Amino acid sequence: MVLKAFFPTCCASADSGLLVGRWVPEQNSAVVLAVVHFPFIPIQVKELLAQVQQASGVGVAVLGTWCHRRQEPEESLGHFLEGLGAIFSHEPWLQLCRERGSKFWSCKATHRQVPTSPSAPGEDQVMLIFYDQRKVLLSQLHPPTALPDHQAGDATASTRGLAAVFDTVARSEALFRSDRFDEGLVRLSHWQSEGVEASILVELAKQASGPVCLLMAYLLSLISAASTCRVFKLWPLSFICSKLSTCEQLRHRLEQLTFIFSTQKAENASQLMRKANTLVSVLLDVALGLTLLSWLHGKDRIGQLADALVPVADPSSASSVVVYWAYCGQTGLCGQEPSQAECPWLLRVAQLRGRRKESLGAGKEWVAEELQHLLQWLMGAPAGLKMNRALDQVLGRFFLYHIHLWISYIHLMSPFIERILWHMGLSACLGLTVALSISDIIALLTFHIYCFYVYGARLYCLKICGLSSLWRLFRGKKWNVLRQRVDSCSYDLDQLFIGTLLFTILVFLLPTTALYYLVFTLLRLLVVTVQGLIHLLVDLINSLPLYALGLRLCRPYRLSAGVKFQVLEHEAGRPLRLLMQINPLPYNRVVHTYRLPSCGCHPKHSWGSLCRKLFFGELIYPWRQRGDKQD
């Protein structure tokens, strides 16, 4: 029977002594953890192993002897090591010996008990496997998730054996706390025998993390209690908070901070990795937000951004009158000429208009003018199409009136846009994702496009529904609302005649309505695409496991997908020697395993459902979701 002995490479140059480790009978393996050097007292070694076993829960024992012959072979040392088997009884008893100036070791596994049968040998063949104790201790084994059926059994058995080795080394950390500088009664050789790895900064951070976590947990609990107040559950506020992506991101950031500063200890390595990924993600997000904040507040970029977000038409006398009367209605100065001290914001309007003209240039077209030109083109003969002139004129004038309303709305909002952006820019202190979530202002500035899309979609959907109902009338069918199916129905002559007239009218009016619906749907999809890209960027920053990716890049052995064995130089009559190396986890599995939950709250449509909604004129993203009541 072949016995697998896992030996740490850090103990290859250790002096002679005892092999301390764990015996795994299910795998017929011996995991060597450390070497106990001479001189020692057997009772003290047993007490040390009992303390380690009580602290770690691992059955640590003396597995055998280790002989490192640096000089000429001494027979007395060999007999002394053999005699230790009577004091530390273990079955089987390992005997590892490294000869002077030789690459090959002698390995024996003997059974001191009498064989139960004549065919049972008293000595096993040994396979020596070297492993890096530090890497195995710090690594986290990730077994394969998907394998073919014919490989599932072998993979499970091999993974179970490797997991036993990794678990033994990880849980025996109490054995590695002493080094050669300690004045203990028992001297050990292991991966930290030359000095325990530690950092003063890390220890100080650990000591300071307790009070900081307690303070932050208390403050976050107060904020959570304030956010759950009854005032925020009233209808207008609850509806607005559920629709604004800024509120969703703030709620997600509060959950992240609560999880980071939680005083509860991580139960396992996965929860600890999640907390580390969340912490690194928040730190990077805040750093990017502060960078954005410093960039926005330099060289008056807030004003430039306000000019870019308020692309209004050229100022006209009508719009100036609207702004003037709006101001007079607010201040009670109707019929009076406002002074510069009384209405400084009117001067601000003039400054903004003058700066927009200078920055955007005289040759650049305004958005409102482009929409007006588009509607005038639709009111004519677009692309040579013959439209219903009466309906075309009604729809065109209807949408032109809404453009004039939008221009007045933007004229009223333009003096305050820069101040709103300035205050919103301060939210970048909470992170770049919070600043990007304030993309709700894009919805405010494109509200007219949304209105056009809703009007066009409603008219188009109404005609599609009418045509489908009248088409069932021609075939002698009707829609059964109670049973949600199409049933047969008999109609009289008057119903068929009126249905034919209505069907003909709707068919001839459909191209005009469909053209308006198509144009405004494309404009709406353009705005939705911009908002969708912003939401994708926010979800990417929130869900990307940056700490795990950093570990995979800098220390690949920390995230292991398995191991590979390299055959070392072999000599006939000597035991087989293998070197165990850790296979790092692929990047795609790192992202899939440690991906963080995001605050993506918008419904996701497949391409088929999206095309179906567009064809039938149903409202899309995010105003209509599956299961909502229809009008």
C-alpha positions in Angstrom: 0.0 0.0 0.0 1.3 3.5 -0.9 1.5 6.0 1.8 1.6 9.7 0.9 3.8 11.9 3.1 3.3 15.7 2.7 6.6 17.3 3.8 7.0 21.2 4.0 9.9 22.5 2.0 10.9 24.9 4.8 11.9 21.9 7.0 14.2 20.4 4.4 17.3 22.0 6.0 16.2 21.5 9.6 18.2 19.6 12.1 17.3 16.1 13.2 14.3 15.6 15.4 10.7 14.4 15.5 8.1 14.8 12.8 5.0 16.5 14.1 1.8 16.4 12.0 -1.6 14.8 11.4 -2.4 11.3 10.2 -5.4 11.2 7.7 -6.4 7.5 7.7 -9.1 8.0 5.0 -6.5 9.1 2.4 -3.7 7.1 3.9 -1.7 10.3 4.2 0.6 11.9 6.7 0.8 15.7 6.7 4.0 16.9 8.4 3.6 20.3 10.0 6.9 20.9 12.0 10.1 19.3 13.2 10.9 19.1 16.9 14.7 19.5 17.6 16.9 18.1 20.2 17.3 18.4 23.1 13.7 17.9 24.4 11.8 16.2 27.1 9.1 13.8 25.8 6.6 14.9 28.4 7.0 18.6 27.3 6.5 17.6 23.7 3.3 15.8 24.6 2.0 18.8 26.6 2.7 21.1 23.6 0.8 18.8 21.2 -2.1 18.6 23.7 -2.3 22.4 23.8 -2.2 22.7 20.1 -4.9 20.0 19.7 -7.1 21.8 22.2 -6.7 25.2 20.5 -7.1 24.0 16.9 -9.1 20.9 17.2 -6.6 19.0 14.9 -5.3 15.6 16.0 -1.7 16.6 16.0 0.8 13.8 17.0 4.3 12.6 16.5 4.4 10.8 13.2 8.0 9.6 13.1 11.6 10.8 13.1 13.6 13.1 10.9 17.4 12.6 10.4 19.5 15.1 8.7 23.0 13.9 8.4 25.2 16.9 7.9 28.4 14.9 8.7 29.4 11.4 8.6 26.8 8.9 9.5 26.6 8.1 13.2 25.2 4.8 14.2 24.3 6.0 17.7 22.0 8.7 16.3 20.2 6.2 14.2 19.6 3.8 17.1 18.5 6.7 19.3 15.9 7.8 16.7 14.6 4.3 16.3 14.2 4.1 20.1 11.9 7.1 20.1 9.2 5.0 18.5 8.7 3.2 21.8 8.0 6.6 23.6 5.8 8.2 20.9 3.8 5.3 19.6 2.1 5.8 16.2 1.0 3.6 13.5 2.6 3.8 10.9 5.9 5.1 12.1 7.7 7.3 9.5 11.5 7.4 9.2 12.8 10.2 6.9 16.5 10.5 6.4 18.5 13.0 4.2 22.0 11.9 3.4 24.9 14.3 3.3 25.4 15.7 -0.2 22.6 13.6 -1.7 19.4 14.8 -3.5 17.6 11.6 -2.6 16.1 10.8 0.7 15.3 7.5 2.3 11.7 7.1 3.5 10.2 4.2 5.4 6.8 3.6 7.0 7.0 0.7 9.4 4.3 -1.0 11.5 5.3 -2.1 14.9 2.3 -4.3 15.4 2.4 -7.9 14.3 0.8 -8.3 10.8 -2.7 -9.8 10.9 -2.0 -12.1 7.9 1.2 -13.5 6.4 0.6 -11.5 3.2 0.4 -8.2 5.0 3.8 -6.5 4.8 5.3 -4.7 7.8 6.5 -1.8 5.7 4.6 0.5 3.3 5.9 2.2 0.2 6.2 5.9 0.7 5.5 8.7 -1.8 7.1 12.0 -0.7 5.3 15.1 -1.6 6.9 18.5 -0.9 4.6 21.6 -0.4 5.1 25.2 0.4 3.6 25.6 3.9 3.2 29.3 3.8 1.2 29.3 0.5 -0.9 26.4 1.6 -1.7 28.1 4.9 -2.7 31.4 3.3 -4.5 29.9 0.3 -8.2 29.2 0.0 -9.1 26.1 -2.0 -12.0 26.4 -4.5 -13.0 23.0 -5.8 -14.2 22.8 -9.4 -17.9 23.6 -9.8 -18.8 21.8 -13.1 -17.2 18.6 -14.3 -18.3 15.8 -16.6 -20.2 12.9 -15.0 -17.4 10.4 -15.6 -15.0 12.7 -13.8 -17.2 13.7 -10.9 -16.3 10.8 -8.6 -12.5 11.1 -9.1 -12.6 14.8 -8.7 -14.6 14.5 -5.5 -12.2 12.1 -4.0 -9.1 14.1 -5.0 -10.7 17.3 -3.8 -11.5 15.7 -0.5 -7.9 14.6 0.0 -6.5 18.0 -0.9 -9.1 19.7 1.3 -7.9 17.6 4.2 -4.3 18.8 3.6 -5.3 22.4 3.3 -7.6 22.3 6.3 -4.9 20.6 8.5 -2.3 23.3 7.7 -4.8 26.2 8.1 -6.2 25.0 11.5 -2.7 24.3 12.9 -1.8 28.0 13.1 -1.3 27.7 16.9 1.7 25.5 16.2 3.4 28.2 14.1 3.3 31.0 16.7 6.7 30.3 18.1 10.1 31.0 16.4 13.7 30.4 17.2 13.9 33.6 19.2 11.4 32.4 21.8 12.8 31.0 25.0 10.6 27.9 25.0 11.4 24.5 26.2 10.6 22.9 22.8 12.2 24.2 19.6 10.3 23.8 16.3 11.1 24.3 12.6 8.2 25.5 10.5 7.5 28.3 8.0 7.7 31.0 10.7 10.6 29.5 12.7 13.0 32.3 11.4 10.6 35.0 12.7 6.9 35.4 13.0 5.5 37.6 10.2 3.9 40.7 11.7 3.5 44.4 11.1 3.3 47.2 13.6 0.9 49.1 11.4 -1.4 46.1 11.0 -1.4 45.6 14.8 -2.2 49.2 15.4 -5.0 49.1 12.9 -6.4 46.0 14.6 -6.4 47.8 17.9 -8.0 50.9 16.5 -10.6 49.1 14.4 -12.7 48.1 17.5 -13.6 51.6 18.8 -14.0 52.9 15.2 -16.4 50.2 14.3 -18.4 50.8 17.5 -18.7 54.5 16.8 -19.5 54.1 13.1 -22.1 51.3 13.8 -23.8 53.7 16.3 -23.9 56.6 13.8 -25.1 54.3 11.0 -27.8 52.9 13.2 -29.0 56.5 13.9 -29.1 57.2 10.1 -31.0 53.9 9.5 -33.5 54.8 12.2 -34.0 58.2 10.6 -34.5 56.8 7.1 -37.2 54.4 8.4 -39.2 57.3 9.8 -42.9 57.4 9.0 -42.5 60.7 7.1 -40.6 58.9 4.3 -43.2 56.2 4.0 -46.0 58.6 3.0 -47.2 58.3 -0.6 -45.4 61.2 -2.4 -42.0 60.7 -0.7 -42.1 56.9 -0.9 -43.0 57.0 -4.6 -40.3 59.5 -5.4 -37.6 57.6 -3.5 -38.6 54.4 -5.2 -38.1 56.0 -8.7 -35.0 58.0 -8.1 -31.7 56.1 -8.7 -30.0 58.5 -6.3 -32.1 57.3 -3.4 -31.4 53.7 -4.4 -27.7 54.3 -4.4 -27.7 56.1 -1.1 -29.6 53.1 0.4 -27.1 50.7 -1.1 -24.2 52.8 0.3 -25.8 52.7 3.7 -26.0 48.9 3.6 -22.4 48.7 2.5 -21.2 50.9 5.4 -23.3 49.0 7.9 -21.8 45.7 6.7 -18.2 47.0 6.8 -18.5 48.5 10.3 -20.4 45.6 11.7 -19.0 44.4 15.1 -19.8 40.8 14.3 -16.9 38.6 13.4 -16.8 37.0 10.0 -18.0 33.4 10.3 -15.9 32.0 7.4 -13.4 32.9 4.8 -16.1 33.7 2.2 -17.8 36.3 4.4 -14.4 37.8 5.3 -13.6 38.1 1.6 -16.9 39.7 0.9 -16.3 42.3 3.6 -12.8 43.0 2.2 -14.2 43.4 -1.3 -16.9 45.8 -0.1 -14.3 47.9 1.9 -11.9 48.2 -1.1 -14.9 48.9 -3.4 -16.1 51.7 -1.2 -12.6 53.2 -0.7 -11.9 53.2 -4.5 -15.4 54.7 -5.1 -14.8 57.5 -2.6 -11.4 58.2 -4.0 -12.8 58.5 -7.6 -15.6 60.7 -6.2 -13.1 63.1 -4.5 -11.1 63.2 -7.7 -14.3 64.1 -9.7 -15.2 66.7 -7.0 -11.8 68.4 -7.3 -12.0 68.4 -11.1 -15.5 69.9 -11.1 -14.7 72.8 -8.8 -11.7 73.8 -10.8 -11.8 76.3 -13.7 -15.5 76.9 -13.4 -16.4 73.5 -14.8 -19.7 73.5 -13.0 -20.8 76.4 -15.0 -19.6 74.8 -18.2 -21.5 71.6 -17.4 -24.6 73.7 -16.6 -24.3 75.3 -20.1 -24.1 71.9 -21.7 -27.1 70.5 -19.8 -29.4 73.5 -20.6 -29.4 73.6 -24.4 -32.3 76.0 -24.8 -33.4 78.0 -27.9 -32.2 81.5 -28.6 -33.7 84.0 -26.2 -36.9 85.7 -27.5 -39.1 88.4 -26.3 -41.8 85.9 -25.4 -39.6 83.8 -23.2 -38.2 87.0 -21.5 -41.8 88.1 -20.8 -42.5 84.6 -19.3 -39.4 84.8 -17.0 -40.2 88.4 -16.0 -43.9 87.7 -15.1 -42.8 84.6 -13.2 -40.5 86.7 -11.1 -43.1 89.4 -10.6 -45.6 86.8 -9.5 -43.2 85.5 -6.9 -42.2 88.9 -5.5 -45.4 90.9 -5.9 -43.8 93.6 -8.2 -46.5 93.4 -10.9 -46.4 96.5 -13.1 -43.0 97.7 -11.6 -39.6 97.7 -13.2 -37.3 95.4 -11.1 -34.0 96.8 -10.0 -30.6 95.0 -10.2 -30.5 94.7 -6.4 -34.0 93.2 -6.3 -33.6 90.6 -9.0 -29.9 89.6 -9.3 -31.0 86.2 -10.7 -32.4 88.0 -13.8 -28.9 89.3 -14.4 -27.7 85.8 -14.0 -30.1 84.7 -16.7 -28.6 87.2 -19.1 -25.1 86.2 -18.2 -25.9 82.5 -18.7 -27.4 83.2 -22.1 -24.5 85.3 -23.2 -22.0 82.7 -22.0 -23.9 79.9 -23.7 -23.8 81.8 -27.0 -20.0 82.3 -26.7 -19.3 78.8 -25.6 -21.5 76.9 -27.9 -20.8 79.1 -30.9 -23.1 80.7 -33.4 -23.0 77.8 -35.9 -24.3 75.2 -33.4 -28.0 74.3 -33.6 -30.0 74.2 -30.4 -31.9 71.2 -29.3 -35.3 73.0 -29.3 -34.7 74.3 -32.8 -33.8 70.8 -34.0 -37.0 69.4 -32.6 -39.0 72.2 -34.2 -37.3 71.5 -37.6 -38.0 67.8 -37.1 -41.7 68.5 -36.5 -42.0 70.8 -39.4 -40.4 68.1 -41.6 -43.0 65.6 -40.3 -45.8 68.1 -40.9 -44.8 68.2 -44.6 -44.1 65.2 -46.8 -41.4 63.3 -44.9 -39.2 61.2 -47.2 -41.9 61.7 -49.9 -44.6 59.9 -47.9 -48.2 60.9 -48.3 -49.6 61.5 -44.8 -53.1 62.4 -43.6 -52.8 66.1 -43.7 -55.4 66.9 -41.1 -54.1 64.5 -38.5 -50.5 65.5 -39.4 -51.2 69.1 -38.7 -53.0 68.4 -35.4 -50.2 66.2 -34.1 -47.5 68.6 -35.3 -49.1 71.7 -33.7 -49.7 69.7 -30.5 -46.1 68.7 -30.2 -44.9 72.2 -31.1 -47.0 73.6 -28.3 -45.2 71.3 -25.9 -41.8 72.4 -27.2 -42.8 76.0 -26.4 -43.8 74.9 -22.9 -40.5 73.1 -22.5 -38.6 76.2 -23.5 -40.4 78.3 -20.9 -39.7 75.5 -18.3 -36.0 75.5 -19.1 -35.9 79.3 -19.0 -37.3 79.2 -15.5 -34.9 76.5 -14.4 -31.7 77.8 -16.1 -30.7 80.3 -13.3 -30.8 77.5 -10.7 -29.2 74.7 -12.7 -25.6 75.7 -11.8 -26.5 76.0 -8.1 -28.2 72.6 -8.2 -25.2 71.0 -9.9 -22.9 72.7 -7.3 -24.8 71.1 -4.4 -25.1 67.8 -6.2 -21.4 67.8 -6.9 -20.8 67.7 -3.2 -22.4 64.2 -3.2 -19.3 62.9 -4.9 -17.8 62.8 -1.4 -19.9 59.7 -0.9 -18.4 58.1 -4.0 -18.4 58.3 -7.7 -21.4 56.0 -8.0 -23.5 58.4 -5.9 -22.5 61.2 -8.2 -23.3 59.1 -11.3 -26.7 58.2 -9.8 -27.7 61.8 -10.0 -28.4 61.1 -13.7 -32.0 61.8 -12.7 -31.3 65.4 -13.8 -31.1 64.0 -17.4 -34.7 62.8 -17.0 -35.7 66.3 -15.9 -33.9 68.0 -18.9 -35.4 65.5 -21.4 -38.9 65.5 -19.9 -40.4 66.8 -23.2 -39.0 63.9 -25.1 -40.5 61.5 -22.6 -43.9 63.3 -23.0 -43.7 63.0 -26.8 -42.9 59.3 -26.5 -45.8 58.7 -24.1 -48.3 60.6 -26.3 -47.1 58.9 -29.5 -47.1 55.4 -27.8 -50.6 55.9 -26.4 -52.0 56.9 -29.8 -50.2 54.1 -31.6 -51.2 51.5 -29.0 -54.9 52.6 -29.2 -55.0 52.2 -33.0 -53.2 48.8 -32.8 -55.7 47.6 -30.2 -58.6 48.9 -32.3 -57.3 47.3 -35.5 -56.8 43.9 -33.8 -60.3 44.0 -32.3 -61.9 44.9 -35.7 -59.8 42.2 -37.4 -61.3 39.6 -35.0 -64.8 41.1 -35.9 -64.2 40.3 -39.6 -63.4 36.7 -38.7 -66.4 36.2 -36.4 -64.2 36.2 -33.2 -64.1 38.2 -30.0 -61.8 38.3 -27.0 -63.2 36.7 -23.9 -62.0 38.8 -21.0 -63.1 36.3 -18.3 -61.4 33.3 -19.8 -58.6 35.2 -21.4 -59.0 33.6 -24.9 -60.6 34.2 -28.3 -64.1 32.7 -28.8 -66.4 32.6 -31.7 -69.2 35.2 -32.0 -71.9 36.1 -34.5 -72.3 39.7 -35.5 -75.3 41.3 -37.4 -75.0 43.4 -40.5 -74.9 46.8 -38.8 -72.0 45.8 -36.6 -70.0 44.5 -39.6 -70.7 47.7 -41.6 -69.6 50.0 -38.8 -66.6 47.8 -38.1 -65.6 48.0 -41.8 -65.8 51.8 -41.7 -63.8 52.1 -38.5 -61.2 49.6 -39.7 -60.7 51.6 -43.0 -60.4 54.9 -41.0 -57.8 53.4 -38.6 -55.8 51.8 -41.4 -55.5 55.1 -43.3 -54.6 57.0 -40.1 -52.1 54.4 -38.9 -49.1 55.5 -41.0 -49.2 59.1 -39.8 -49.4 58.0 -36.1 -46.8 55.3 -36.6 -44.3 57.8 -38.1 -44.6 60.1 -35.1 -44.4 57.2 -32.8 -41.3 55.9 -34.5 -39.5 59.2 -34.5 -40.1 59.9 -30.8 -39.5 56.3 -29.8 -36.0 56.6 -31.3 -35.3 59.8 -29.4 -36.5 58.2 -26.2 -34.4 55.1 -26.8 -31.4 57.4 -27.2 -32.0 59.0 -23.8 -32.7 55.6 -22.2 -29.4 54.2 -23.7 -27.4 57.0 -22.0 -29.1 56.4 -18.7 -28.6 52.6 -19.1 -24.9 53.1 -19.7 -24.6 55.2 -16.5 -26.5 52.5 -14.5 -24.2 49.8 -16.0 -21.2 51.7 -14.9 -22.6 52.2 -11.4 -23.4 48.5 -11.1 -20.0 47.6 -12.4 -18.3 49.7 -9.7 -20.6 48.3 -7.0 -20.3 44.6 -7.9 -16.7 44.2 -9.0 -14.7 42.2 -6.4 -11.6 44.5 -6.5 -9.9 42.9 -3.4 -10.2 39.4 -4.8 -8.9 40.5 -8.2 -6.0 42.3 -6.5 -5.1 39.0 -4.6 -5.3 37.1 -7.9 -3.0 39.5 -9.5 -0.4 40.0 -6.8 -0.7 36.8 -4.8 -2.2 34.1 -7.1 -1.7 31.3 -4.5 -4.2 33.0 -2.2 -7.1 31.9 -4.4 -6.4 28.3 -5.5 -8.5 26.3 -7.9 -6.5 23.1 -7.2 -2.9 21.8 -7.3 -0.6 20.2 -9.8 2.3 17.8 -9.1 5.7 18.1 -10.6 7.8 14.9 -10.6 11.3 15.6 -9.3 14.4 13.7 -10.2 14.0 10.0 -9.5 16.4 7.1 -8.8 15.6 3.5 -8.8 15.1 2.0 -5.4 14.3 5.5 -3.9 10.8 6.8 -3.1 9.0 8.9 -5.7 9.3 12.6 -5.0 6.7 15.1 -6.1 6.4 18.9 -5.7 2.9 20.2 -5.1 2.2 23.6 -6.7 -1.0 25.6 -6.4 -3.0 26.4 -9.5 -4.5 29.9 -9.2 -8.2 30.5 -9.7 -9.0 31.9 -13.2 -10.1 35.5 -13.4 -13.6 34.7 -14.6 -14.2 32.4 -11.7 -12.9 35.0 -9.3 -15.4 37.5 -10.6 -18.2 34.9 -10.6 -17.4 33.6 -7.1 -16.9 36.9 -5.3 -19.2 39.2 -7.2 -20.9 41.7 -4.9 -24.6 42.4 -4.9 -25.5 45.6 -6.6 -28.5 48.0 -6.4 -29.7 47.3 -9.9 -33.5 48.0 -9.5 -34.6 48.5 -13.1 -36.4 45.7 -14.9 -34.4 43.8 -17.5 -36.2 43.0 -20.8 -35.0 40.4 -23.3 -34.6 41.5 -26.9 -37.8 39.5 -27.9 -40.0 41.2 -25.2 -38.5 44.6 -26.0 -39.3 44.3 -29.7 -42.8 43.1 -28.9 -43.4 46.1 -26.6 -42.1 48.5 -29.2 -44.3 46.9 -31.9 -47.5 47.0 -29.9 -46.8 50.5 -28.4 -46.3 49.4 -24.8 -44.3 51.7 -22.6 -40.8 50.4 -21.8 -38.2 50.9 -19.1 -38.7 51.7 -16.3 -42.3 52.8 -16.3 -43.9 49.5 -17.2 -43.0 46.2 -15.5 -44.4 42.8 -15.7 -47.5 42.5 -13.6 -48.4 46.2 -13.5 -52.0 47.1 -14.0 -52.9 48.3 -17.4 -55.0 51.4 -18.1 
